């Protein structure tokens, strides 16, 4: 059973340094924008030395990558929950996973700041969601693939990989630029998944 370590899961007293720095960095980015984020400011806000911040992340671009991936872990928690609660129905799992991610995307201040470019937050964060998103895509596809492998599917592994790639990229595109409500989009994605599975039978 897959369990993800979420950035927001620990109380401040129990957080390790990396988790605390990511939490503080997210709060600062939403409040002031990524363009105003510096390693020194992060150190001051977190109450640690600047060297501790550099020792943890190495550079501001590496911090940006870590921040995006930590936010992704929260979204993938919704995916895991959907597959665990699917009752053995892969189409329901796809629908509920897509819906959970799309609904959460509308409530994530950090994601909305990055997508909207508010306060200049898109300077390094937005490309990590769009053009330079290899690590994000690989992680998301691995989680969805693990979920789909729970089921007896009429697909070989190459076909499954293609299907998962299409699903993940489609959901991500709607996270970045939604064209309908989360409910309608999730229903459409589930319809495609159902059609593929029926075709392959």
Backbone torsions as a table, in degrees:
resi	resn	phi	psi	omega
1	UNK	NA	127.1	-177.0
2	UNK	-80.3	130.8	174.1
3	UNK	-127.5	133.2	-178.5
4	UNK	-106.9	140.0	176.4
5	UNK	-84.1	109.4	-177.2
6	UNK	-89.6	143.6	-177.9
7	UNK	-61.6	-32.6	-173.9
8	UNK	-94.0	8.6	-170.6
9	UNK	-81.6	-20.7	-175.8
10	UNK	-103.8	151.3	172.8
11	UNK	-74.0	155.5	-179.2
12	UNK	-52.2	-36.0	-177.7
13	UNK	-69.1	-26.8	-176.4
14	UNK	-97.5	-8.6	-175.7
15	UNK	-67.8	142.6	169.2
16	UNK	-80.5	172.5	-173.0
17	UNK	-62.1	-45.3	-177.8
18	UNK	-61.0	-45.4	-180.0
19	UNK	-63.4	-42.3	-180.0
20	UNK	-64.7	-42.3	179.7
21	UNK	-64.4	-38.9	177.8
22	UNK	-65.7	-40.8	178.7
23	UNK	-62.8	-45.3	-179.9
24	UNK	-66.7	-40.5	179.2
25	UNK	-62.4	-40.3	178.3
26	UNK	-63.6	-44.5	179.3
27	UNK	-61.9	-42.9	179.7
28	UNK	-66.2	-39.2	-178.6
29	UNK	-66.1	-43.0	178.8
30	UNK	-64.7	-39.1	-175.6
31	UNK	-76.2	-43.7	-169.8
32	UNK	-120.1	-12.9	-178.2
33	UNK	96.5	148.0	-178.4
34	UNK	-64.7	-31.4	-178.0
35	UNK	-62.2	-25.0	179.8
36	UNK	-94.7	-0.6	178.5
37	UNK	-76.4	127.5	170.9
38	UNK	-129.7	158.9	179.1
39	UNK	-63.8	-33.8	178.8
40	UNK	-67.2	-45.0	179.0
41	UNK	-63.4	-40.7	178.7
42	UNK	-61.9	-42.8	178.6
43	UNK	-60.6	-44.8	-179.6
44	UNK	-62.6	-46.2	-178.5
45	UNK	-65.1	-34.8	-178.5
46	UNK	-86.0	-10.5	179.2
47	UNK	73.9	35.3	178.1
48	UNK	-131.2	173.4	179.1
49	UNK	-77.5	155.0	176.7
50	UNK	-61.4	-35.9	179.2
51	UNK	-62.7	-34.1	178.0
52	UNK	-64.0	-38.0	177.9
53	UNK	-66.0	-45.9	178.9
54	UNK	-65.0	-37.8	178.8
55	UNK	-64.5	-31.1	-177.9
56	UNK	-79.5	-41.8	-173.2
57	UNK	-116.8	-26.3	177.9
58	UNK	90.2	-42.6	-177.1
59	UNK	-161.3	165.9	177.9
60	UNK	-66.2	-42.2	175.5
61	UNK	-59.7	-36.8	177.5
62	UNK	-67.7	-35.0	174.5
63	UNK	-63.4	-42.6	178.3
64	UNK	-59.0	-44.7	179.2
65	UNK	-62.4	-43.8	179.8
66	UNK	-64.4	-36.5	-179.8
67	UNK	-66.6	-43.4	178.2
68	UNK	-64.1	-43.5	-177.7
69	UNK	-69.2	-32.9	177.3
70	UNK	-69.1	-36.6	175.6
71	UNK	-67.2	-37.7	177.7
72	UNK	-59.5	-37.5	-178.6
73	UNK	-60.5	-32.9	177.3
74	UNK	-66.8	-44.5	179.0
75	UNK	-64.4	-40.4	-179.2
76	UNK	-70.2	-21.3	171.4
77	UNK	-60.0	-37.3	176.1
78	UNK	-65.2	-37.7	178.8
79	UNK	-64.8	-46.8	179.0
80	UNK	-59.5	-45.1	179.1
81	UNK	-60.1	-39.9	-178.7
82	UNK	-64.8	-42.2	-179.8
83	UNK	-71.0	-36.9	179.1
84	UNK	-69.2	-26.8	-178.5
85	UNK	-102.3	16.9	-172.9
86	UNK	-78.9	-15.1	-177.9
87	UNK	64.5	27.6	178.1
88	UNK	83.9	9.7	-177.6
89	UNK	-107.5	108.1	-176.6
90	UNK	-66.2	-32.7	179.4
91	UNK	-68.5	-41.1	175.5
92	UNK	-61.9	-40.3	179.5
93	UNK	-61.1	-45.7	179.2
94	UNK	-63.0	-45.0	179.6
95	UNK	-60.0	-51.2	-174.9
96	UNK	-68.5	-34.0	177.4
97	UNK	-66.5	-46.9	179.2
98	UNK	-62.2	-44.7	-179.4
99	UNK	-63.2	-43.6	179.9
100	UNK	-60.8	-43.2	179.5
101	UNK	-66.3	-44.7	-176.9
102	UNK	-67.3	-39.0	176.6
103	UNK	-65.8	-42.9	-179.7
104	UNK	-65.4	-33.9	-178.8
105	UNK	-61.9	-27.6	179.4
106	UNK	-78.9	-12.5	-177.1
107	UNK	-109.7	-4.2	-176.0
108	UNK	-86.7	107.9	-179.9
109	UNK	-60.5	-38.3	-178.9
110	UNK	-66.4	-44.6	178.6
111	UNK	-63.9	-45.4	-178.9
112	UNK	-63.1	-38.2	178.3
113	UNK	-63.8	-42.5	-179.8
114	UNK	-66.7	-45.2	-176.7
115	UNK	-68.3	-43.2	-177.9
116	UNK	-77.1	-17.4	-176.9
117	UNK	71.1	20.0	-179.5
118	UNK	-66.0	140.0	-179.9
119	UNK	59.4	23.3	-179.8
120	UNK	72.3	18.8	-174.6
121	UNK	-67.7	-14.4	-176.4
122	UNK	-83.6	-0.8	-172.7
123	UNK	-57.5	-38.0	177.0
124	UNK	-130.2	-17.2	-176.6
125	UNK	-81.6	-44.6	-175.2
126	UNK	-61.2	-43.8	177.3
127	UNK	-58.5	-28.9	179.0
128	UNK	-70.8	-14.6	175.4
129	UNK	-98.8	-13.7	-172.3
130	UNK	-125.4	-82.2	-171.3
131	UNK	-81.6	-28.3	-178.0
132	UNK	-115.7	47.3	-169.5
133	UNK	-107.1	28.2	-176.5
134	UNK	-59.2	-44.4	-178.9
135	UNK	-66.6	-40.3	178.3
136	UNK	-61.4	-48.8	-178.9
137	UNK	-62.5	-43.7	-178.6
138	UNK	-61.8	-41.5	-179.7
139	UNK	-67.3	-46.2	-179.6
140	UNK	-63.5	-42.7	-179.5
141	UNK	-65.5	-36.0	178.3
142	UNK	-63.7	-41.8	-179.8
143	UNK	-67.2	-44.5	179.9
144	UNK	-66.5	-40.5	178.1
145	UNK	-61.7	-44.8	177.5
146	UNK	-58.4	-38.9	178.2
147	UNK	-66.6	-43.6	-178.7
148	UNK	-67.4	-29.0	179.4
149	UNK	-70.3	-6.8	173.3
150	UNK	-66.9	-25.3	-170.2
151	UNK	-103.2	157.3	170.8
152	UNK	-85.1	103.7	-174.0
153	UNK	-109.2	146.1	177.5
154	UNK	-82.8	41.5	-176.7
155	UNK	-130.2	143.1	169.8
156	UNK	-83.3	175.3	-172.5
157	UNK	-65.1	-36.9	178.9
158	UNK	-64.0	-41.5	178.2
159	UNK	-66.0	-40.9	178.1
160	UNK	-61.9	-43.1	-179.6
161	UNK	-60.8	-40.8	178.0
162	UNK	-64.2	-45.7	-180.0
163	UNK	-61.4	-43.3	179.3
164	UNK	-64.9	-40.5	178.6
165	UNK	-59.6	-44.5	179.8
166	UNK	-63.8	-44.9	-179.0
167	UNK	-62.0	-48.9	-176.4
168	UNK	-64.1	-44.8	-179.9
169	UNK	-66.1	-35.6	178.8
170	UNK	-67.5	-45.2	178.4
171	UNK	-62.3	-43.7	-179.8
172	UNK	-61.8	-40.7	179.5
173	UNK	-62.3	-35.9	178.6
174	UNK	-77.2	-25.7	172.3
175	UNK	-64.9	-44.6	-177.3
176	UNK	-74.2	-42.9	-176.5
177	UNK	-141.5	82.4	-178.0
178	UNK	-65.3	142.5	178.3
179	UNK	-115.0	-2.7	178.7
180	UNK	-157.9	-173.3	177.4
181	UNK	-72.6	156.3	175.6
182	UNK	-56.0	-38.1	-178.5
183	UNK	-64.6	-46.7	-179.8
184	UNK	-67.4	-39.7	-179.8
185	UNK	-65.6	-44.4	179.1
186	UNK	-62.8	-39.2	177.7
187	UNK	-63.2	-41.3	178.3
188	UNK	-65.0	-42.4	178.8
189	UNK	-64.9	-40.2	177.9
190	UNK	-65.4	-37.5	177.3
191	UNK	-61.2	-43.4	177.7
192	UNK	-61.8	-44.6	179.1
193	UNK	-60.7	-42.8	179.2
194	UNK	-63.3	-42.9	-179.5
195	UNK	-63.1	-41.1	178.8
196	UNK	-64.2	-44.4	-178.5
197	UNK	-65.4	-39.9	178.3
198	UNK	-68.7	-37.3	177.1
199	UNK	-62.5	-37.3	-175.0
200	UNK	-79.8	-14.5	-178.0
201	UNK	-67.5	NA	NA
